[in-house]
C-alpha cells in the first residue's frame, strides 16, 4: 500500500487516508485511472469516461473531520429612498 493524506469534501471537509496509485504503472502512469474522451454523432466533445486502473484501490479512511468555517458576514443592502428618481445603480 502507498498511503497518502488528502482533504476530501463530501459530505463534510475531512482529512482522509487514501491508497495512492503506483507511480511506475505502465497503464495509467501513476494517475490511478485512464481518462477517455468521447464525442457525439457530430464529432463534438461530449464528455470524459474515467476508468480506474488496477494499480489503485478505492480504499479510503476518514482520519480527522475538519472544523466548519464561519460564514462570511452578510452585507446589508444600502438604503434606497423609494420615491427617488435616481436609477438604482
Phi and psi in radians as a Rosetta constraint file:
Dihedral C 1 N 2 CA 2 C 2 CIRCULARHARMONIC -2.062 0.35
Dihedral N 2 CA 2 C 2 N 3 CIRCULARHARMONIC 1.621 0.35
Dihedral C 2 N 3 CA 3 C 3 CIRCULARHARMONIC -1.476 0.35
Dihedral N 3 CA 3 C 3 N 4 CIRCULARHARMONIC 2.552 0.35
Dihedral C 3 N 4 CA 4 C 4 CIRCULARHARMONIC -2.574 0.35
Dihedral N 4 CA 4 C 4 N 5 CIRCULARHARMONIC 2.726 0.35
Dihedral C 4 N 5 CA 5 C 5 CIRCULARHARMONIC -1.696 0.35
Dihedral N 5 CA 5 C 5 N 6 CIRCULARHARMONIC 2.469 0.35
Dihedral C 5 N 6 CA 6 C 6 CIRCULARHARMONIC -2.629 0.35
Dihedral N 6 CA 6 C 6 N 7 CIRCULARHARMONIC 2.568 0.35
Dihedral C 6 N 7 CA 7 C 7 CIRCULARHARMONIC -1.523 0.35
Dihedral N 7 CA 7 C 7 N 8 CIRCULARHARMONIC 2.160 0.35
Dihedral C 7 N 8 CA 8 C 8 CIRCULARHARMONIC -1.938 0.35
Dihedral N 8 CA 8 C 8 N 9 CIRCULARHARMONIC 2.811 0.35
Dihedral C 8 N 9 CA 9 C 9 CIRCULARHARMONIC -2.186 0.35
Dihedral N 9 CA 9 C 9 N 10 CIRCULARHARMONIC 0.182 0.35
Dihedral C 9 N 10 CA 10 C 10 CIRCULARHARMONIC -2.247 0.35
Dihedral N 10 CA 10 C 10 N 11 CIRCULARHARMONIC 2.428 0.35
Dihedral C 10 N 11 CA 11 C 11 CIRCULARHARMONIC -1.358 0.35
Dihedral N 11 CA 11 C 11 N 12 CIRCULARHARMONIC -0.235 0.35
Dihedral C 11 N 12 CA 12 C 12 CIRCULARHARMONIC -2.399 0.35
Dihedral N 12 CA 12 C 12 N 13 CIRCULARHARMONIC 2.587 0.35
Dihedral C 12 N 13 CA 13 C 13 CIRCULARHARMONIC -1.049 0.35
Dihedral N 13 CA 13 C 13 N 14 CIRCULARHARMONIC 2.351 0.35
Dihedral C 13 N 14 CA 14 C 14 CIRCULARHARMONIC -2.682 0.35
Dihedral N 14 CA 14 C 14 N 15 CIRCULARHARMONIC 2.804 0.35
Dihedral C 14 N 15 CA 15 C 15 CIRCULARHARMONIC -1.627 0.35
Dihedral N 15 CA 15 C 15 N 16 CIRCULARHARMONIC 2.197 0.35
Dihedral C 15 N 16 CA 16 C 16 CIRCULARHARMONIC -2.171 0.35
Dihedral N 16 CA 16 C 16 N 17 CIRCULARHARMONIC 2.665 0.35
Dihedral C 16 N 17 CA 17 C 17 CIRCULARHARMONIC -1.799 0.35
Dihedral N 17 CA 17 C 17 N 18 CIRCULARHARMONIC 2.113 0.35
Dihedral C 17 N 18 CA 18 C 18 CIRCULARHARMONIC -2.146 0.35
Dihedral N 18 CA 18 C 18 N 19 CIRCULARHARMONIC 2.741 0.35
Dihedral C 18 N 19 CA 19 C 19 CIRCULARHARMONIC -1.589 0.35
Dihedral N 19 CA 19 C 19 N 20 CIRCULARHARMONIC 2.143 0.35
Dihedral C 19 N 20 CA 20 C 20 CIRCULARHARMONIC -1.507 0.35
Dihedral N 20 CA 20 C 20 N 21 CIRCULARHARMONIC 2.756 0.35
Dihedral C 20 N 21 CA 21 C 21 CIRCULARHARMONIC -1.247 0.35
Dihedral N 21 CA 21 C 21 N 22 CIRCULARHARMONIC 2.717 0.35
Dihedral C 21 N 22 CA 22 C 22 CIRCULARHARMONIC -1.269 0.35
Dihedral N 22 CA 22 C 22 N 23 CIRCULARHARMONIC 2.136 0.35
Dihedral C 22 N 23 CA 23 C 23 CIRCULARHARMONIC -1.158 0.35
Dihedral N 23 CA 23 C 23 N 24 CIRCULARHARMONIC -0.405 0.35
Dihedral C 23 N 24 CA 24 C 24 CIRCULARHARMONIC -1.786 0.35
Dihedral N 24 CA 24 C 24 N 25 CIRCULARHARMONIC 0.404 0.35
Dihedral C 24 N 25 CA 25 C 25 CIRCULARHARMONIC -1.190 0.35
Dihedral N 25 CA 25 C 25 N 26 CIRCULARHARMONIC 2.237 0.35
Dihedral C 25 N 26 CA 26 C 26 CIRCULARHARMONIC -1.289 0.35
Dihedral N 26 CA 26 C 26 N 27 CIRCULARHARMONIC -0.345 0.35
Dihedral C 26 N 27 CA 27 C 27 CIRCULARHARMONIC -1.470 0.35
Dihedral N 27 CA 27 C 27 N 28 CIRCULARHARMONIC -0.893 0.35
Dihedral C 27 N 28 CA 28 C 28 CIRCULARHARMONIC -1.851 0.35
Dihedral N 28 CA 28 C 28 N 29 CIRCULARHARMONIC -0.120 0.35
Dihedral C 28 N 29 CA 29 C 29 CIRCULARHARMONIC 1.016 0.35
Dihedral N 29 CA 29 C 29 N 30 CIRCULARHARMONIC 0.619 0.35
Dihedral C 29 N 30 CA 30 C 30 CIRCULARHARMONIC 1.502 0.35
Dihedral N 30 CA 30 C 30 N 31 CIRCULARHARMONIC 0.130 0.35
Dihedral C 30 N 31 CA 31 C 31 CIRCULARHARMONIC -1.591 0.35
Dihedral N 31 CA 31 C 31 N 32 CIRCULARHARMONIC -0.248 0.35
Dihedral C 31 N 32 CA 32 C 32 CIRCULARHARMONIC 1.588 0.35
Dihedral N 32 CA 32 C 32 N 33 CIRCULARHARMONIC -0.095 0.35
Dihedral C 32 N 33 CA 33 C 33 CIRCULARHARMONIC -2.996 0.35
Dihedral N 33 CA 33 C 33 N 34 CIRCULARHARMONIC 3.038 0.35
Dihedral C 33 N 34 CA 34 C 34 CIRCULARHARMONIC -2.105 0.35
Dihedral N 34 CA 34 C 34 N 35 CIRCULARHARMONIC 2.214 0.35
Dihedral C 34 N 35 CA 35 C 35 CIRCULARHARMONIC -1.746 0.35
Dihedral N 35 CA 35 C 35 N 36 CIRCULARHARMONIC 2.197 0.35
Dihedral C 35 N 36 CA 36 C 36 CIRCULARHARMONIC -2.095 0.35
Dihedral N 36 CA 36 C 36 N 37 CIRCULARHARMONIC 2.099 0.35
Dihedral C 36 N 37 CA 37 C 37 CIRCULARHARMONIC -1.398 0.35
Dihedral N 37 CA 37 C 37 N 38 CIRCULARHARMONIC 2.573 0.35
Dihedral C 37 N 38 CA 38 C 38 CIRCULARHARMONIC -2.415 0.35
Dihedral N 38 CA 38 C 38 N 39 CIRCULARHARMONIC 2.824 0.35
Dihedral C 38 N 39 CA 39 C 39 CIRCULARHARMONIC -2.225 0.35
Dihedral N 39 CA 39 C 39 N 40 CIRCULARHARMONIC 2.991 0.35
Dihedral C 39 N 40 CA 40 C 40 CIRCULARHARMONIC -1.587 0.35
Dihedral N 40 CA 40 C 40 N 41 CIRCULARHARMONIC -2.864 0.35
Dihedral C 40 N 41 CA 41 C 41 CIRCULARHARMONIC -1.125 0.35
Dihedral N 41 CA 41 C 41 N 42 CIRCULARHARMONIC -0.502 0.35
Dihedral C 41 N 42 CA 42 C 42 CIRCULARHARMONIC -1.498 0.35
Dihedral N 42 CA 42 C 42 N 43 CIRCULARHARMONIC -0.129 0.35
Dihedral C 42 N 43 CA 43 C 43 CIRCULARHARMONIC 1.640 0.35
Dihedral N 43 CA 43 C 43 N 44 CIRCULARHARMONIC -0.008 0.35
Dihedral C 43 N 44 CA 44 C 44 CIRCULARHARMONIC -1.313 0.35
Dihedral N 44 CA 44 C 44 N 45 CIRCULARHARMONIC 2.655 0.35
Dihedral C 44 N 45 CA 45 C 45 CIRCULARHARMONIC -1.087 0.35
Dihedral N 45 CA 45 C 45 N 46 CIRCULARHARMONIC 2.285 0.35
Dihedral C 45 N 46 CA 46 C 46 CIRCULARHARMONIC -2.123 0.35
Dihedral N 46 CA 46 C 46 N 47 CIRCULARHARMONIC -0.219 0.35
Dihedral C 46 N 47 CA 47 C 47 CIRCULARHARMONIC 2.731 0.35
Dihedral N 47 CA 47 C 47 N 48 CIRCULARHARMONIC -3.001 0.35
Dihedral C 47 N 48 CA 48 C 48 CIRCULARHARMONIC -2.379 0.35
Dihedral N 48 CA 48 C 48 N 49 CIRCULARHARMONIC 2.306 0.35
Dihedral C 48 N 49 CA 49 C 49 CIRCULARHARMONIC -1.659 0.35
Dihedral N 49 CA 49 C 49 N 50 CIRCULARHARMONIC 2.399 0.35
Dihedral C 49 N 50 CA 50 C 50 CIRCULARHARMONIC -2.004 0.35
Dihedral N 50 CA 50 C 50 N 51 CIRCULARHARMONIC 2.100 0.35
Dihedral C 50 N 51 CA 51 C 51 CIRCULARHARMONIC -1.933 0.35
Dihedral N 51 CA 51 C 51 N 52 CIRCULARHARMONIC 2.195 0.35
Dihedral C 51 N 52 CA 52 C 52 CIRCULARHARMONIC -1.250 0.35
Dihedral N 52 CA 52 C 52 N 53 CIRCULARHARMONIC 2.371 0.35
Dihedral C 52 N 53 CA 53 C 53 CIRCULARHARMONIC -1.418 0.35
Dihedral N 53 CA 53 C 53 N 54 CIRCULARHARMONIC 2.730 0.35
Dihedral C 53 N 54 CA 54 C 54 CIRCULARHARMONIC -1.211 0.35
Dihedral N 54 CA 54 C 54 N 55 CIRCULARHARMONIC -0.311 0.35
Dihedral C 54 N 55 CA 55 C 55 CIRCULARHARMONIC -1.377 0.35
Dihedral N 55 CA 55 C 55 N 56 CIRCULARHARMONIC -0.227 0.35
Dihedral C 55 N 56 CA 56 C 56 CIRCULARHARMONIC -2.066 0.35
Dihedral N 56 CA 56 C 56 N 57 CIRCULARHARMONIC 2.651 0.35
Dihedral C 56 N 57 CA 57 C 57 CIRCULARHARMONIC -2.066 0.35
Dihedral N 57 CA 57 C 57 N 58 CIRCULARHARMONIC 2.698 0.35
Dihedral C 57 N 58 CA 58 C 58 CIRCULARHARMONIC -1.439 0.35
Dihedral N 58 CA 58 C 58 N 59 CIRCULARHARMONIC 0.460 0.35
Dihedral C 58 N 59 CA 59 C 59 CIRCULARHARMONIC -1.307 0.35
Dihedral N 59 CA 59 C 59 N 60 CIRCULARHARMONIC 2.332 0.35
Dihedral C 59 N 60 CA 60 C 60 CIRCULARHARMONIC -2.657 0.35
Dihedral N 60 CA 60 C 60 N 61 CIRCULARHARMONIC 2.433 0.35
Dihedral C 60 N 61 CA 61 C 61 CIRCULARHARMONIC -2.359 0.35
Dihedral N 61 CA 61 C 61 N 62 CIRCULARHARMONIC 2.173 0.35
Dihedral C 61 N 62 CA 62 C 62 CIRCULARHARMONIC -1.299 0.35
Dihedral N 62 CA 62 C 62 N 63 CIRCULARHARMONIC 2.175 0.35
Dihedral C 62 N 63 CA 63 C 63 CIRCULARHARMONIC -1.664 0.35
Dihedral N 63 CA 63 C 63 N 64 CIRCULARHARMONIC -0.826 0.35
Dihedral C 63 N 64 CA 64 C 64 CIRCULARHARMONIC -2.612 0.35
Dihedral N 64 CA 64 C 64 N 65 CIRCULARHARMONIC 1.985 0.35
Dihedral C 64 N 65 CA 65 C 65 CIRCULARHARMONIC -1.169 0.35
Dihedral N 65 CA 65 C 65 N 66 CIRCULARHARMONIC 2.355 0.35
Dihedral C 65 N 66 CA 66 C 66 CIRCULARHARMONIC -1.521 0.35
Dihedral N 66 CA 66 C 66 N 67 CIRCULARHARMONIC 2.593 0.35
Dihedral C 66 N 67 CA 67 C 67 CIRCULARHARMONIC -1.172 0.35
Dihedral N 67 CA 67 C 67 N 68 CIRCULARHARMONIC 2.631 0.35
Dihedral C 67 N 68 CA 68 C 68 CIRCULARHARMONIC -1.266 0.35
Dihedral N 68 CA 68 C 68 N 69 CIRCULARHARMONIC 2.476 0.35
Dihedral C 68 N 69 CA 69 C 69 CIRCULARHARMONIC -1.502 0.35
Dihedral N 69 CA 69 C 69 N 70 CIRCULARHARMONIC 2.531 0.35
Dihedral C 69 N 70 CA 70 C 70 CIRCULARHARMONIC -1.192 0.35
Dihedral N 70 CA 70 C 70 N 71 CIRCULARHARMONIC 2.568 0.35
Dihedral C 70 N 71 CA 71 C 71 CIRCULARHARMONIC -1.173 0.35
Dihedral N 71 CA 71 C 71 N 72 CIRCULARHARMONIC 2.518 0.35
Dihedral C 71 N 72 CA 72 C 72 CIRCULARHARMONIC -1.140 0.35
Dihedral N 72 CA 72 C 72 N 73 CIRCULARHARMONIC 2.618 0.35
Dihedral C 72 N 73 CA 73 C 73 CIRCULARHARMONIC -1.105 0.35
Dihedral N 73 CA 73 C 73 N 74 CIRCULARHARMONIC 2.308 0.35
Dihedral C 73 N 74 CA 74 C 74 CIRCULARHARMONIC -1.318 0.35
Dihedral N 74 CA 74 C 74 N 75 CIRCULARHARMONIC 2.368 0.35
Dihedral C 74 N 75 CA 75 C 75 CIRCULARHARMONIC -1.585 0.35
Dihedral N 75 CA 75 C 75 N 76 CIRCULARHARMONIC 2.421 0.35
Dihedral C 75 N 76 CA 76 C 76 CIRCULARHARMONIC -1.500 0.35
Dihedral N 76 CA 76 C 76 N 77 CIRCULARHARMONIC 2.535 0.35
Dihedral C 76 N 77 CA 77 C 77 CIRCULARHARMONIC -1.195 0.35
Dihedral N 77 CA 77 C 77 N 78 CIRCULARHARMONIC 2.536 0.35
Dihedral C 77 N 78 CA 78 C 78 CIRCULARHARMONIC -1.169 0.35
Dihedral N 78 CA 78 C 78 N 79 CIRCULARHARMONIC 2.551 0.35
Dihedral C 78 N 79 CA 79 C 79 CIRCULARHARMONIC -1.199 0.35
Dihedral N 79 CA 79 C 79 N 80 CIRCULARHARMONIC 2.321 0.35
Dihedral C 79 N 80 CA 80 C 80 CIRCULARHARMONIC -2.112 0.35
Dihedral N 80 CA 80 C 80 N 81 CIRCULARHARMONIC 2.395 0.35
Dihedral C 80 N 81 CA 81 C 81 CIRCULARHARMONIC -1.356 0.35
Dihedral N 81 CA 81 C 81 N 82 CIRCULARHARMONIC 2.100 0.35
Dihedral C 81 N 82 CA 82 C 82 CIRCULARHARMONIC -1.172 0.35
Dihedral N 82 CA 82 C 82 N 83 CIRCULARHARMONIC -0.311 0.35
Dihedral C 82 N 83 CA 83 C 83 CIRCULARHARMONIC -1.778 0.35
Dihedral N 83 CA 83 C 83 N 84 CIRCULARHARMONIC 0.195 0.35
Dihedral C 83 N 84 CA 84 C 84 CIRCULARHARMONIC -1.333 0.35
Dihedral N 84 CA 84 C 84 N 85 CIRCULARHARMONIC 2.623 0.35
Dihedral C 84 N 85 CA 85 C 85 CIRCULARHARMONIC -1.696 0.35
Dihedral N 85 CA 85 C 85 N 86 CIRCULARHARMONIC 0.008 0.35
Dihedral C 85 N 86 CA 86 C 86 CIRCULARHARMONIC -1.344 0.35
Dihedral N 86 CA 86 C 86 N 87 CIRCULARHARMONIC 2.514 0.35
Dihedral C 86 N 87 CA 87 C 87 CIRCULARHARMONIC -1.178 0.35
Dihedral N 87 CA 87 C 87 N 88 CIRCULARHARMONIC 2.732 0.35
Dihedral C 87 N 88 CA 88 C 88 CIRCULARHARMONIC -1.232 0.35
Dihedral N 88 CA 88 C 88 N 89 CIRCULARHARMONIC -0.192 0.35
